[in-house]
Amino acid sequence: MTDADIAAENQVDSFDEETFEILVHCSEQIELTPRTGKRLINICKILQIIWKKPSTQPPTPESKTLII
């Protein structure tokens, strides 16, 4: 596997509907600056990359909400 293949595999272009709804709900509960919002989105992207790995079980909706 080349570096380009690994980079393409580890890219998150969008969130699924469930993750997006969780992010919106959490963001409404606290006051976020634009920079903090960007950090939150980047953390969620990293989590999606981890959850996509074949060796990892996908999270349940409850655990996903708790983690985010």
C-alpha positions, -999 to +999 in steps of 0.1 A: +000+000+000+015+034-010+014+066+010-013+080-014-035+049-007-031+053+030-039+090+028-070+084+007-082+057+031-077+080+061-096+109+046-130+120+059-150+140+034-183+142+053-201+130+084-230+105+084-264+119+094-262+105+129-228+120+137-238+153+122-269+154+144-248+146+175-224+174+167-252+199+162-269+189+194-236+191+214-226+224+198-260+239+209-253+230+245-221+250+249-208+282+235-182+275+208-157+299+192-150+292+155-116+278+164-131+255+190-157+243+165-130+234+141-111+215+167-142+195+176-148+187+139-112+175+135-115+153+166-146+137+151-128+131+119-100+113+137-126+092+155-143+083+122-109+072+108-103+050+139-139+035+137-134+027+100-104+004+107-112-033+101-098-042+135-123-019+153-159-026+161-182+003+151-195+022+181-230+020+192-250+053+189-250+057+227-212+053+229-207+076+199-228+103+217-209+099+249-175+101+233-184+132+212 
